[in-house]
Amino acid sequence: MSVKLKPAGKLFIIAAIVTAGIFSVKWYQGRPKEAGKSVDLGKVTLPDATEASLSSNAVLLPLPSADKAVNGGTQINWERMAWNSQFSGMYANGGVRTTKNSLFDAAHLDITYVRQDDCNRQMADLVKFASDYKSNPNTPGVLITFMGDGMPAFMTSLAKELEPLGAEYQPIIIPVAHGKSFGEDQVMAPASWKLDPKNAIGKCVAGVLRDGDINILLKWAGDNGLKVNPDETTYDGTAINIIAANDFLDAPNKYITGYSEKRKVVENGKTTGRDTTVGVDGVATWTPGDVNIATKKGGLVTIASTRQYASQMPNQTIAIKKWANDHRTDIENMIIALAQAGDQVRSFNEAKAFAAKVSADVYQEKDAAYWLKYYNGVEEKDLQGQMVSLGGSTVFNLADMANTFGLGEDRVDRYKAVYNTFGNLMVKMYPSLMPTFLPYEKAVDKSFLLSVISNHPELLQGKAIQTNYASEITSAVSSKSYSIAFETGSASIKPASYKLLDEIFESAVVAEGLKIGVYGHTDNNGSDAVNIPLSQKRAQAVQAYLVKKGLANNRVEAKGYGAAKPIADNNTEAGKSKNRRVEIVLGE
């Protein structure tokens, strides 16, 4: 997320579930000793991705007044974390409370922004509102907004809490998506991890447990076929280990100060009776945690971030279903206003600077220059003289909202991929505590956005965020091999492999900032004249499948290497089996 300064605001929502008492057992009880593998992606290429501007006939709108609006509109208290992806919302509202001549004023809305970084409090406030609204329909509305990758667990828990009120008072994600984290949330570690992810095995990353940034670590580890030890009290030399931090500033501080702790050594999920001392090798954090690393010690670079996993952390909003249906016109007008605000912020520096000022007023921390700097993102030299990337968020216009929810031209539901990827990841990591999650179709109501798109096609003229992919992958972010079944001696994919390919597709959608390489390999049976063309055709068959599902053609490259790059001994049947593979790569 963007510049989120309060620790609780960035906690991954499982922590909120535990604290709120959604589960009757503590998180630490009964969890597995070893993390399951994340959904696999493969190598990909880093893009040169920048904010898109408005269409060529863009017109700068008058900036909102500082005076309070008096439109008598629908009253809403909107709780939100300190996060730069909300610049469009800041511009649209004009101030902490809706101001005169703002876009929300024109939409007859009376919105008060409330900074609330505590996920527990957000959940409790929405549950209280649902109860109050059932008793009194004139109760001012309550909306909450935070990171999209945390929604599966949050929505599952919230739905359970709201069950006593009835089906009408269940939570829904309304497609009022302001924008997304675009680089700021990241895992920082030694450059050797970029050269070979296996260098992370047996190392330790400091971060807030079940936090969105730890999600990035889990995703990157899964993409590279690396295990993660979810037990922060033990050490597994065959996995990446997590050192628990109190908050996002404590995590980098542990690295900066040379923190160490004693751990019990485990092997195959069982304690060995041996102890070891571990230190902090990498950090999962966000601004200004990344700034502190760069300016106070240095030595770490970006291993994976939301610029690479560009769809992972959209800014999503939850409402109570009954209130949303009762205020359908208000929500649609809200979407229209935010779409216009997104185009303004992306197109005009005056609008962006105005949004930064409102952010400082809403968050009551730092000044406009600070929020503006880290909204844009910067590259600076750290204390050891190496270039590091800090900050980075972006806002959405209507075209981006449509693309996020599968209503754009390519019909790829990016948020569905995010929701399912991280829902499944939590189930895989912690099956005893989260055996399932609320289905996407029950969690999200696209009808509000669909209505706006149908009735206001002119708003789609704003240019959507574009990613410029390299023509060829030269540096891998992640790489993993898959056993995709083909018909014997053919490039026809067996139907049994479609589910695996669909998982690869969804994972690739999350990593929208990366190019995908599909590389075919064979064992050494047969000649190069047969194996190389066959491996090429098989790679192209996988490429064609992913493109047909919705990935851009220029995002996926396919190559066949035949038997030239074995990863195991071709003198054994087990080795030959490993060498017959399709490698998926994400890189730059």
C-alpha positions in Angstrom: 0.0 0.0 0.0 1.0 3.6 -0.1 2.6 5.4 2.7 0.7 3.9 5.5 2.1 5.2 8.7 0.1 3.4 11.5 1.2 -0.2 12.1 -2.3 -1.7 12.7 -3.5 -0.3 9.4 -1.3 -2.6 7.4 -1.8 -5.8 9.4 -3.0 -8.6 7.2 -6.6 -9.2 8.1 -6.1 -12.7 9.6 -4.6 -10.8 12.6 -7.9 -8.9 12.8 -9.8 -12.1 12.7 -7.9 -13.4 15.6 -8.1 -10.3 17.7 -11.7 -9.8 17.0 -12.4 -13.3 18.2 -13.7 -14.6 14.9 -11.8 -17.8 15.5 -12.0 -19.3 19.0 -8.4 -20.4 18.9 -5.3 -18.3 18.7 -3.5 -18.0 15.5 -0.4 -19.6 17.0 -2.2 -22.8 18.0 -2.3 -25.7 15.7 -0.8 -24.0 12.6 1.4 -26.2 10.4 5.1 -26.4 10.9 5.8 -25.8 7.3 4.2 -23.6 4.7 2.5 -25.1 1.7 3.8 -23.9 -1.7 2.2 -20.8 -3.1 0.6 -20.7 -6.5 3.3 -21.0 -9.1 4.0 -18.4 -11.7 7.4 -18.7 -13.3 9.8 -16.1 -14.7 8.6 -12.7 -15.7 9.8 -9.3 -17.0 9.7 -6.1 -15.1 7.8 -3.4 -17.1 8.5 0.2 -17.6 5.0 1.0 -16.3 3.9 4.6 -15.8 0.6 6.4 -15.2 -1.5 6.9 -18.3 -2.8 10.4 -19.0 -6.2 11.5 -19.9 -7.3 11.5 -23.6 -5.9 14.3 -25.7 -8.9 16.5 -25.2 -8.4 16.6 -21.4 -9.6 19.7 -19.6 -8.5 20.8 -16.1 -11.5 21.2 -13.9 -11.7 24.0 -11.4 -10.3 22.9 -8.1 -12.8 22.4 -5.2 -13.4 25.2 -2.7 -12.3 25.0 0.9 -15.8 25.8 2.0 -18.0 23.1 3.4 -20.7 21.8 0.9 -24.3 22.5 1.8 -26.0 20.2 -0.7 -27.9 18.2 1.9 -26.7 15.0 0.3 -26.4 11.5 1.7 -24.3 11.4 4.8 -21.5 8.9 4.9 -18.6 8.3 7.2 -15.8 6.7 5.2 -13.1 4.9 7.2 -9.8 4.6 5.4 -6.1 3.9 6.1 -3.4 6.4 5.3 -2.7 5.3 1.7 -1.7 7.3 -1.4 -3.8 5.1 -3.7 -6.7 7.2 -2.5 -5.6 10.4 -4.1 -8.7 10.4 -6.4 -10.9 10.2 -3.4 -9.1 13.1 -1.8 -9.6 15.2 -4.9 -13.2 14.2 -5.3 -14.1 15.1 -1.7 -12.2 18.3 -1.6 -11.4 18.0 2.1 -11.9 16.0 5.2 -15.6 16.6 4.7 -17.1 17.2 1.3 -16.4 20.8 0.1 -18.2 23.1 -2.2 -17.7 22.6 -5.9 -16.0 19.2 -5.4 -17.0 16.2 -7.5 -18.7 14.6 -4.5 -20.6 17.8 -3.9 -21.9 17.7 -7.5 -23.0 14.1 -6.8 -25.0 15.2 -3.8 -22.9 13.3 -1.3 -21.9 14.5 2.2 -18.8 12.4 3.0 -16.6 12.7 6.1 -13.3 10.8 5.9 -12.1 9.1 9.0 -8.5 7.9 9.2 -8.7 4.4 10.7 -5.7 2.2 10.4 -7.0 -0.5 12.8 -8.6 -3.3 10.9 -10.3 -4.6 14.1 -12.0 -1.2 14.6 -13.0 -1.1 11.0 -14.8 -4.4 11.3 -16.4 -3.5 14.6 -17.7 -0.2 13.2 -19.2 -1.8 10.1 -20.9 -4.4 12.3 -22.3 -1.7 14.6 -23.5 0.3 11.6 -25.4 -2.7 10.1 -27.2 -3.2 13.4 -28.0 0.5 13.7 -29.2 0.7 10.1 -31.5 -2.2 10.5 -33.2 -0.3 13.4 -33.0 3.1 11.8 -32.7 3.5 8.0 -31.8 7.2 8.5 -28.5 6.2 10.1 -25.5 7.8 8.2 -23.7 5.3 6.0 -20.4 3.7 6.9 -17.9 2.5 4.3 -14.5 1.0 4.9 -11.6 0.8 2.5 -8.3 -1.2 2.5 -6.1 -3.6 0.6 -7.7 -6.0 -1.8 -5.4 -8.9 -1.2 -6.6 -9.1 2.5 -10.3 -9.2 1.5 -10.8 -13.0 1.4 -10.1 -13.5 5.1 -11.7 -10.2 6.1 -14.9 -10.8 4.2 -15.2 -14.4 5.4 -14.9 -13.2 9.0 -17.2 -10.2 8.6 -19.9 -12.3 6.9 -19.9 -14.6 9.9 -20.2 -11.7 12.3 -23.2 -10.3 10.4 -25.1 -13.6 10.0 -27.4 -12.8 12.9 -28.8 -9.8 11.1 -29.9 -11.7 8.1 -28.9 -12.0 4.4 -29.7 -8.4 3.6 -27.1 -7.2 6.0 -24.2 -9.2 4.7 -21.0 -7.3 3.5 -20.3 -6.7 -0.2 -17.3 -5.3 -2.0 -18.7 -2.5 -4.1 -16.5 -1.6 -7.2 -15.5 1.8 -5.8 -11.8 1.1 -6.5 -9.7 4.3 -6.1 -6.4 2.9 -7.2 -3.6 0.6 -6.1 -0.2 0.3 -4.5 2.3 0.5 -7.4 5.7 -0.3 -6.0 5.7 1.0 -2.4 4.9 -2.3 -0.7 8.0 -4.5 -1.2 10.4 -7.1 0.1 13.9 -5.8 0.4 16.9 -8.2 0.6 20.5 -8.7 -0.6 20.9 -8.4 -4.4 22.1 -12.1 -4.4 18.4 -13.1 -3.9 17.7 -11.5 -7.3 20.5 -13.3 -8.9 19.3 -16.7 -7.5 16.1 -16.9 -5.4 17.5 -20.1 -3.8 19.9 -17.8 -1.9 16.9 -17.0 0.3 16.7 -20.5 1.6 17.5 -20.7 5.3 17.4 -16.9 5.6 15.1 -14.7 7.7 12.8 -11.9 6.6 11.4 -9.4 9.2 7.8 -8.3 8.8 4.4 -7.9 10.4 2.8 -11.3 10.5 0.0 -11.9 8.0 0.6 -8.4 6.7 0.1 -7.4 3.0 3.9 -7.1 2.5 4.4 -10.6 3.9 1.9 -11.6 1.2 4.4 -10.3 -1.4 7.1 -12.5 0.2 4.8 -15.5 0.1 3.9 -14.9 -3.5 7.5 -14.5 -4.6 8.5 -17.6 -2.7 5.7 -19.6 -4.2 6.6 -18.4 -7.7 10.1 -19.7 -7.2 9.1 -23.0 -5.6 10.5 -22.0 -2.2 9.0 -23.1 1.2 8.1 -20.6 3.9 8.1 -21.5 7.6 4.9 -19.9 9.1 6.1 -20.5 12.6 8.0 -17.4 13.7 9.4 -19.2 16.8 11.4 -21.9 14.9 14.1 -22.1 12.3 13.9 -24.3 9.2 17.0 -24.4 7.2 15.2 -25.6 4.1 12.7 -22.7 4.0 12.5 -18.9 4.3 11.8 -18.0 7.9 9.9 -15.0 9.2 11.0 -12.8 12.1 7.9 -11.1 13.7 7.9 -7.3 13.8 5.6 -5.2 15.9 4.9 -2.8 13.1 6.2 -1.7 9.7 8.9 0.5 11.2 10.0 -2.2 13.7 10.8 -4.6 10.8 13.4 -2.4 9.1 14.7 -1.2 12.5 15.5 -4.9 13.3 17.6 -5.0 10.2 19.2 -1.6 10.8 20.2 -2.4 14.4 21.5 -6.0 13.7 18.7 -7.7 15.7 19.1 -11.4 16.4 17.2 -14.1 18.4 17.5 -17.7 19.4 15.3 -20.3 17.6 14.7 -24.0 17.9 15.7 -25.9 14.8 13.1 -27.9 13.1 13.4 -30.6 10.3 10.5 -32.0 8.4 8.1 -30.1 10.8 9.6 -31.6 14.0 11.9 -30.0 16.5 15.4 -31.4 16.7 16.5 -30.4 20.2 19.0 -28.0 18.7 19.0 -24.2 18.9 20.5 -21.6 16.6 20.8 -17.8 16.5 19.2 -16.0 13.5 19.4 -12.4 12.3 17.5 -10.3 9.8 18.5 -10.9 6.2 15.6 -9.2 4.5 12.6 -7.0 5.3 9.0 -6.7 4.2 7.8 -3.1 4.6 6.4 0.0 3.0 7.2 3.7 3.0 8.8 5.1 5.1 10.2 1.8 6.3 12.0 1.4 2.9 13.3 4.9 3.3 14.7 4.2 6.7 16.6 1.1 5.3 18.0 3.2 2.5 19.1 6.1 4.6 20.2 4.4 7.8 22.0 1.3 6.6 21.4 0.4 3.0 22.6 -2.8 1.4 19.1 -4.1 0.4 17.3 -3.9 -2.9 13.8 -4.6 -4.1 13.3 -8.3 -4.6 9.5 -8.1 -5.3 7.0 -5.3 -5.0 3.6 -4.2 -6.1 5.1 -2.7 -9.2 5.8 -6.3 -10.3 2.7 -7.9 -8.6 0.8 -4.9 -10.0 -2.7 -6.2 -9.5 -2.1 -7.5 -6.0 -3.1 -4.6 -3.8 -6.0 -2.5 -5.2 -7.9 -0.2 -2.9 -11.3 -1.8 -2.3 -14.4 -0.7 -0.4 -16.9 -2.7 1.7 -20.5 -1.7 2.3 -23.5 -3.4 3.9 -25.6 -5.0 1.1 -28.9 -3.4 2.3 -27.5 0.1 2.5 -25.8 -0.3 -0.9 -29.0 -1.4 -2.6 -31.0 1.4 -0.9 -28.4 3.9 -2.1 -27.7 2.5 -5.6 -27.8 5.9 -7.2 -25.4 7.4 -4.6 -22.9 4.6 -5.3 -23.1 5.0 -9.0 -22.6 8.7 -8.7 -19.6 8.0 -6.4 -18.1 5.8 -9.0 -18.6 8.5 -11.7 -17.0 11.2 -9.5 -14.0 8.9 -8.6 -13.5 8.1 -12.3 -13.4 11.8 -13.2 -11.1 12.4 -10.2 -8.8 9.7 -11.3 -8.4 11.2 -14.8 -7.8 14.6 -13.2 -5.1 13.4 -10.8 -3.4 11.4 -13.5 -3.5 14.2 -16.0 -2.8 17.4 -14.1 -0.1 18.3 -11.6 -2.5 20.8 -10.0 -5.0 18.1 -9.2 -2.4 15.8 -7.9 -0.9 18.5 -5.6 -4.4 19.3 -4.4 -5.0 15.7 -3.5 -1.7 15.6 -1.6 -2.8 18.5 0.5 -6.2 16.9 1.3 -4.3 13.7 2.2 -2.2 15.6 4.8 -5.4 17.1 6.3 -7.2 13.8 6.5 -4.2 11.8 7.8 -3.0 14.6 10.1 0.6 13.5 9.5 3.4 15.0 7.5 2.7 17.6 4.8 1.5 17.7 1.2 5.0 17.5 -0.2 5.6 14.3 1.6 2.5 12.5 0.4 3.1 13.8 -3.2 6.7 12.6 -3.2 5.8 9.0 -2.2 2.7 8.9 -4.4 4.9 9.5 -7.4 7.6 7.2 -6.1 11.3 7.9 -6.3 14.7 6.2 -7.0 17.5 7.3 -4.7 20.9 6.0 -3.7 21.0 4.3 -0.3 23.7 4.7 2.3 25.9 2.2 0.5 25.6 4.0 -2.9 23.2 1.6 -4.7 20.0 2.8 -6.3 16.8 1.8 -4.6 13.1 2.3 -5.4 10.9 4.0 -2.7 7.2 4.6 -2.7 4.7 4.5 -5.6 0.9 4.4 -6.0 -1.6 5.2 -8.7 -5.3 6.0 -9.0 -7.9 4.6 -11.3 -10.2 6.1 -13.9 -13.3 4.3 -15.2 -11.3 2.3 -17.7 -9.1 1.0 -14.9 -12.1 0.2 -12.7 -13.6 -1.8 -15.6 -10.3 -3.7 -16.2 -10.0 -4.5 -12.5 -13.4 -6.2 -12.4 -13.4 -8.0 -15.8 -15.6 -5.4 -17.5 -12.8 -4.1 -19.8 -12.0 -5.1 -23.4 -10.0 -8.1 -22.5 -12.7 -9.4 -20.0 -10.0 -10.5 -17.5 -11.3 -10.1 -14.0 -8.1 -9.1 -12.3 -9.6 -8.7 -8.9 -11.1 -12.2 -9.0 -7.6 -13.5 -9.7 -6.2 -11.6 -6.7 -9.1 -12.6 -4.4 -8.8 -16.3 -5.3 -5.0 -16.4 -5.3 -4.6 -15.0 -1.8 -7.7 -16.7 -0.4 -6.2 -20.1 -1.6 -2.8 -19.1 -0.3 -4.2 -18.5 3.3 -6.1 -21.8 3.1 -2.8 -23.5 2.0 -0.7 -21.9 4.7 -3.2 -22.2 7.6 -5.8 -24.9 6.8 -6.8 -25.5 10.4 -7.7 -21.9 10.9 -9.0 -20.9 7.5 -10.3 -24.1 5.8 -12.3 -22.0 3.2 -13.2 -18.5 2.3 -16.2 -16.6 1.1 -16.6 -17.2 -2.7 -15.7 -14.2 -4.9 -19.2 -14.2 -6.5 -20.8 -13.7 -3.0 -18.2 -11.1 -2.0 -18.3 -8.7 -5.0 -21.3 -6.9 -6.6 -20.3 -5.5 -10.0 -23.8 -4.3 -10.9 -23.1 -0.7 -9.8 -20.0 -0.4 -12.0 -21.7 -2.2 -14.9 -24.6 0.3 -14.8 -22.1 3.3 -14.9 -20.2 1.8 -17.8 -23.5 1.1 -19.7 -24.9 4.6 -19.1 -21.8 6.7 -19.3 -19.5 5.2 -22.1 -18.0 8.7 -22.6 -16.1 8.2 -19.3 -14.2 5.3 -20.8 -12.3 7.7 -23.0 -9.7 8.1 -20.3 -6.6 6.1 -21.0 -6.2 3.0 -18.8 -2.9 2.2 -17.1 -0.5 0.6 -19.5 2.4 -1.7 -19.0 5.2 -1.7 -21.5 6.7 -5.2 -21.6 10.2 -5.9 -22.9 10.5 -7.8 -26.1 12.5 -10.5 -24.4 13.1 -11.6 -20.9 16.8 -11.2 -19.8 16.5 -11.2 -16.0 14.2 -13.5 -14.0 12.2 -12.4 -11.0 11.0 -16.0 -10.5 11.2 -19.3 -12.2 9.5 -22.7 -11.6 9.0 -25.9 -13.6 5.6 -27.5 -14.2 4.6 -31.0 -15.2 2.1 -30.2 -17.9 0.7 -33.3 -19.6 0.7 -33.5 -23.4 -0.4 -36.2 -25.7 2.5 -38.6 -26.5 4.8 -37.0 -29.2 2.4 -34.1 -29.6 1.8 -30.5 -28.5 -1.8 -31.2 -27.6 -2.4 -30.4 -23.9 -4.2 -33.1 -22.0 -7.4 -31.8 -20.3 -6.1 -32.9 -16.9 -3.6 -30.0 -17.1 -6.2 -27.3 -17.6 -6.7 -26.7 -13.9 -2.9 -26.2 -13.5 -2.8 -23.8 -16.4 -5.7 -21.8 -15.0 -3.8 -21.5 -11.7 -0.8 -20.2 -13.7 -3.0 -17.8 -15.5 -4.5 -16.3 -12.3 -1.1 -16.0 -10.7 0.2 -14.2 -13.8 -2.8 -11.8 -13.6 -1.7 -10.9 -10.1 1.9 -10.3 -11.4 0.6 -8.0 -14.1 3.8 -5.9 -14.0 5.9 -8.9 -15.3 6.4 -10.5 -18.6 5.9 -14.3 -18.8 8.3 -16.7 -20.4 7.0 -20.2 -21.3 10.0 -22.5 -22.0 9.6 -26.1 -23.1 12.2 -28.8 -22.3 12.5 -32.5 -23.0 14.7 -35.4 -21.8 17.5 -36.7 -24.1 15.5 -39.4 -25.8 15.5 -38.8 -29.5 17.4 -36.3 -31.6 17.5 -32.5 -31.5 15.8 -32.4 -34.8 12.7 -33.9 -33.1 13.0 -32.6 -29.5 13.6 -28.9 -30.2 10.6 -28.4 -32.5 8.4 -30.5 -30.2 9.4 -28.5 -27.1 8.9 -25.2 -29.1 5.4 -26.3 -30.1 4.5 -27.4 -26.5 5.7 -24.0 -25.2 3.6 -22.3 -27.9 0.6 -24.4 -26.9 0.8 -23.2 -23.3 1.4 -19.6 -24.6 -1.8 -19.9 -26.8 -3.8 -21.2 -23.8 -2.8 -18.2 -21.6 -3.4 -15.7 -24.4 -6.8 -17.2 -25.1 -7.6 -16.8 -21.4 -6.9 -13.1 -21.7 -3.2 -12.3 -21.3 -1.8 -9.9 -23.9 0.0 -11.6 -26.7 3.1 -9.4 -26.3 3.3 -10.3 -22.6 4.0 -14.0 -23.2 7.1 -15.4 -25.0 7.5 -19.1 -25.8 10.8 -20.9 -26.5 11.7 -24.6 -26.9 15.1 -25.8 -25.8 14.8 -29.6 -26.4 17.2 -31.5 -24.1 19.8 -28.7 -23.9 19.0 -27.6 -20.4 18.5 -30.6 -18.1 17.9 -30.1 -14.4 18.4 -33.8 -13.5 20.3 -36.9 -14.5 19.0 -38.1 -17.9 20.5 -41.6 -17.1 17.6 -42.4 -14.7 13.9 -42.5 -15.3 13.3 -40.2 -12.4 15.7 -37.7 -13.9 14.2 -37.9 -17.4 10.8 -37.2 -15.8 12.0 -34.0 -14.2 13.6 -32.9 -17.4 10.4 -33.2 -19.4 8.9 -29.9 -18.2 7.5 -26.5 -19.0 9.2 -23.7 -17.2 7.3 -20.5 -16.4 9.4 -17.5 -15.8 8.7 -13.9 -14.6 11.4 -11.4 -15.2 12.8 -8.3 -16.9 
